[in-house]
């Protein structure tokens, strides 16, 4: 296998799965096409949109770098998998239809695939509002590189749209789980982390749009699926990590769910149950105790 440094510009396939995102989709595509890295293709998978997405795509019909695939509505995992399986490049990247790439994203990330064991290169992310206005996000995750399975079990610290992935990762470890409506990126990263190393670029390459209608606002669904993903991972990989790490992962899961529900719904007793469950999973996990204290002191 050739490293990126041994090739001039290997082909990168960029998958954009979209559903009723006509208002934002053209800007997303244009931000990818504006890359300083020229050897790329854009695969737009329209998951049965009912707005004027098909009409908006007409402006790209003359660009041979863009392929438009329209299907019935089957859900984002199937749409993304169709894009991956339709790709021609040795590397895959993704852009959500309501987000944007910075123009030098690939130029900065691709050289980091210098070692064959690196399967994923990801970066930091910035945020804008519905109309492109800058938004400051208070939550900052610590990022990790190398063998990241232990850290990844505690938090999904990889912003999905920032990641560039070797296509061989999908071929070796499987595609997105089509039974999961949410959390498909964390599920994929966990599987990949058993066999591949991750590299991190501490710079912003991706612009995430924050707006009221996006799926990520469904915090209850997000945690329900995260619990399914964690359960599935431990079941499919018995003994791969210590019992202590498993307990810590569950402790963080339940404690984080408690804080999310409490801060979003301003209720007390249900989050208290989840928080206590988190503490009992790992009595030595400080963040779980901290979450419980915040809840009891009503500082959420």
PyMOL commands that set and color helices and strands:
alter all, ss='L'
color gray80, all
select helices_A, chain A and resi 4-6+22-33+53-60+76-85+105-112+149-154+160-162+167-173+184-193+215-217+219-236+243-265+269-281+286-296
alter helices_A, ss='H'
color red, helices_A
select strands_A, chain A and resi 12-18+40-47+66-71+91-94+100-101+118-128+134-135+164-166+197-209
alter strands_A, ss='S'
color yellow, strands_A
deselect
rebuild
show_as cartoon
